[in-house]
């Protein structure tokens, strides 16, 4: 029994030290991120005060990491790990606006975007904006308690100012821009200067901006959206992404902006050779 107790104590101490090391690593990255593009804190606070507020956890949000739950521990650690890798990239190159996308629909990019936003918002002084840039499916907007307008579509149409559309959430430091109501083909909304000007406006208030975009291959939106952003993250559903689709995706990307690839979910029952492993 004493041997078991000693081994248990060692494992506990190792786990505690690992958490301490992770905490120190995050603190160091937070310090380095302060050296990025400056944010006028009082101005940002004034702009973000008295926002409409929406609640996360309703509608299409069952898989969000909103609570401490044993069943979510592995997912939470995975998203925190992804957050750490992105923060390192930010500290090195000053990234602020990051596109989250995939080759094809159904690979988990929307859930990844929102959960990553939640993990960023848990850090002190890490004000985060999550944008629903997929106006066709509005998947991220559907995670709110009452998907509403105005949103991104109205900003890009010139119908409202950005500060009228960005909403606060019931999660500290986390703000969301819904997709809005599209009155013209979505690719046309990203042509011109309004999208780039809007990201510049947001860069004055938020430490990180995460944009959920349509998939790369079937649609024209992605290239227009990503052109004005600093970095790109590709989400691939493990063992389901077709090799040819990924190769085609790689040929269309600006590789200088590619931050990394996220393998989402697992499935040991691989039945086709034509998949990415």
C-alpha positions in Angstrom: 0.0 0.0 0.0 2.8 2.4 0.8 4.4 1.8 -2.6 1.1 2.6 -4.3 0.8 5.7 -2.1 4.3 6.9 -3.1 3.7 6.4 -6.8 0.3 8.2 -6.5 2.0 11.1 -4.8 4.7 11.2 -7.5 2.1 11.3 -10.3 0.2 14.0 -8.5 3.3 16.1 -8.0 4.2 15.6 -11.7 0.7 16.7 -12.8 0.9 19.8 -10.5 4.4 20.7 -11.9 3.1 20.3 -15.4 0.2 22.8 -14.7 2.7 25.2 -13.1 5.0 25.0 -16.2 2.0 25.5 -18.5 0.9 28.5 -16.4 4.4 30.1 -16.5 4.5 29.4 -20.3 1.2 31.2 -20.8 2.3 34.1 -18.6 5.5 34.5 -20.7 3.5 34.5 -23.9 1.0 37.1 -22.5 4.0 39.3 -21.7 5.3 39.0 -25.2 1.9 39.6 -26.7 1.9 43.0 -25.0 4.6 44.0 -27.4 2.2 43.5 -30.4 0.0 46.3 -32.0 -1.1 48.7 -29.2 -4.6 48.8 -27.9 -6.0 52.0 -26.3 -7.7 50.3 -23.3 -9.9 53.3 -22.2 -11.0 53.8 -25.8 -11.7 50.1 -26.2 -13.7 50.0 -22.9 -15.8 53.0 -24.0 -16.6 51.4 -27.4 -17.5 48.1 -25.9 -19.7 49.4 -23.0 -23.4 49.0 -23.0 -23.5 46.3 -25.8 -26.3 44.0 -26.5 -25.6 40.8 -24.7 -26.3 37.2 -25.9 -26.0 33.9 -24.0 -23.9 31.0 -25.1 -25.0 27.5 -24.2 -28.4 27.3 -25.9 -29.5 26.3 -29.4 -26.6 24.5 -31.2 -24.1 24.9 -28.4 -24.1 21.5 -26.7 -20.4 20.8 -27.4 -19.0 24.1 -26.2 -16.5 23.9 -23.4 -18.5 26.2 -21.1 -18.1 24.2 -17.9 -15.7 22.0 -16.0 -16.9 18.4 -16.8 -15.0 15.2 -16.7 -16.4 14.3 -20.1 -14.9 17.5 -21.5 -11.5 17.4 -19.9 -9.7 16.0 -23.0 -11.4 18.5 -25.2 -10.6 21.4 -23.0 -6.9 20.4 -22.8 -6.8 20.0 -26.6 -8.2 23.5 -27.1 -5.8 25.0 -24.6 -3.0 23.3 -26.3 -4.1 24.9 -29.6 -4.4 28.2 -27.9 -0.9 28.0 -26.7 0.5 27.2 -30.1 -1.4 30.1 -31.6 -0.1 32.4 -28.9 3.4 31.5 -29.7 2.8 32.3 -33.3 1.3 35.6 -32.2 4.2 36.5 -30.1 6.6 35.8 -32.9 4.8 37.5 -35.8 2.2 39.8 -34.3 -0.8 37.9 -35.6 -4.1 39.4 -34.6 -6.8 38.2 -37.1 -6.9 34.4 -37.6 -9.1 32.6 -40.1 -10.4 29.1 -39.0 -11.5 27.1 -42.1 -11.5 23.6 -43.6 -11.3 22.0 -47.1 -14.9 20.8 -47.0 -18.1 21.1 -44.9 -18.5 19.1 -41.8 -14.9 19.0 -40.5 -15.5 20.9 -37.2 -14.2 24.4 -38.0 -17.1 26.2 -36.4 -17.0 24.3 -33.1 -13.2 24.8 -33.1 -13.5 28.5 -33.6 -16.0 29.0 -30.8 -14.2 26.8 -28.3 -10.9 28.4 -29.1 -12.5 31.8 -28.5 -13.7 30.6 -25.1 -10.2 29.4 -24.1 -8.7 32.7 -25.1 -11.3 34.6 -23.1 -10.3 32.7 -20.0 -6.9 34.5 -19.9 -6.6 37.9 -18.2 -6.8 40.9 -20.5 -7.3 38.8 -23.5 -10.4 40.4 -25.0 -11.5 38.2 -27.9 -13.8 38.8 -30.9 -15.3 35.8 -32.7 -16.8 36.5 -36.1 -19.3 34.4 -38.0 -18.0 34.9 -41.6 -19.9 31.9 -43.0 -23.1 33.7 -44.0 -24.4 30.7 -45.9 -24.7 28.3 -42.9 -24.6 30.8 -40.0 -23.4 27.9 -37.9 -21.6 30.0 -35.3 -24.6 32.4 -35.0 -26.8 29.4 -34.3 -24.9 28.8 -31.0 -26.3 32.0 -29.5 -29.6 32.2 -27.6 -31.2 34.4 -30.2 -29.4 34.7 -33.5 -30.0 38.3 -34.4 -29.2 41.1 -36.7 -27.5 43.4 -37.3 -24.3 41.5 -38.0 -21.4 41.3 -40.4 -23.6 41.4 -43.5 -25.0 44.8 -42.4 -21.6 46.2 -41.6 -20.2 45.2 -45.0 -23.3 46.6 -46.7 -22.8 49.9 -45.0 -26.1 49.7 -43.2 -24.7 49.9 -39.7 -21.5 50.9 -37.9 -19.3 48.1 -36.5 -20.1 49.1 -32.9 -23.8 48.6 -33.4 -23.4 44.9 -34.5 -20.7 43.4 -32.2 -22.4 41.9 -29.1 -21.1 41.0 -25.6 -21.7 37.5 -24.2 -22.2 36.0 -20.8 -18.6 34.9 -20.9 -16.1 37.6 -19.7 -13.8 39.0 -22.4 -15.7 37.2 -25.2 -17.5 39.2 -27.9 -19.2 37.9 -31.0 -20.2 39.3 -34.4 -23.2 37.3 -35.8 -23.4 36.7 -39.5 -26.3 39.1 -40.0 -28.9 39.0 -42.7 -27.6 38.7 -46.2 -29.3 40.7 -48.9 -26.8 40.1 -51.7 -24.4 37.2 -52.6 -22.0 36.9 -49.7 -18.8 37.0 -51.9 -19.8 40.5 -53.1 -19.8 41.8 -49.6 -16.1 41.1 -49.1 -15.1 43.0 -52.3 -13.9 46.5 -51.7 -12.3 48.1 -48.6 -15.0 47.7 -45.9 -13.9 44.2 -44.7 -10.2 45.3 -44.3 -11.3 48.6 -42.7 -13.5 46.7 -40.3 -10.6 44.4 -39.2 -8.5 47.4 -38.6 -11.2 48.9 -36.4 -11.4 45.7 -34.4 -7.6 45.5 -34.1 -7.9 48.6 -31.9 -10.1 46.8 -29.4 -9.3 43.1 -29.4 -6.2 41.1 -28.7 -7.3 38.3 -31.0 -9.9 38.1 -33.7 -11.1 34.6 -34.8 -13.1 34.3 -38.0 -15.1 31.2 -38.9 -15.2 31.1 -42.7 -16.9 28.9 -45.3 -14.9 25.9 -46.5 -12.2 26.6 -49.0 -13.0 24.5 -52.0 -16.7 24.6 -52.9 -17.1 28.4 -52.4 -15.5 31.7 -53.4 -15.8 33.5 -50.0 -12.7 32.1 -48.3 -10.1 33.8 -50.5 -11.8 37.2 -50.2 -12.0 36.9 -46.4 -8.5 35.6 -45.8 -6.8 38.2 -48.0 -7.3 40.8 -45.3 -6.4 38.5 -42.3 -3.0 37.7 -40.7 -3.1 34.0 -40.3 -5.0 30.8 -41.4 -5.7 27.6 -39.5 -7.1 24.6 -41.4 -9.3 22.1 -39.5 -9.3 18.5 -40.8 -11.6 15.8 -39.6 -9.2 13.0 -38.8 -9.4 10.0 -41.2 -12.2 11.7 -43.2 -10.4 14.4 -45.2 -9.9 13.2 -48.8 -6.3 13.4 -49.9 -7.0 15.0 -53.2 -9.2 17.7 -51.5 -6.4 18.5 -49.1 -3.8 18.7 -51.9 -6.1 21.1 -53.8 -6.6 23.2 -50.7 -2.8 23.4 -50.2 -2.3 24.7 -53.7 -4.8 27.5 -53.2 -3.5 28.8 -49.9 -1.1 31.7 -49.2 1.4 29.5 -47.4 3.0 32.5 -45.7 -0.2 32.9 -43.7 -0.7 29.3 -42.8 -0.3 28.9 -39.1 -1.1 25.2 -38.8 -3.4 22.3 -39.3 -5.8 21.0 -36.6 -6.8 17.3 -36.7 -10.3 17.3 -35.3 -12.0 14.1 -33.8 -10.8 10.5 -34.3 -12.1 7.4 -35.9 -10.2 4.1 -35.9 -12.5 2.6 -38.5 -10.7 3.8 -41.6 -12.4 2.2 -44.6 -10.9 4.1 -47.5 -7.3 4.5 -48.6 -8.2 7.9 -50.1 -8.0 9.8 -46.7 -5.5 11.9 -44.9 -3.9 10.1 -42.0 
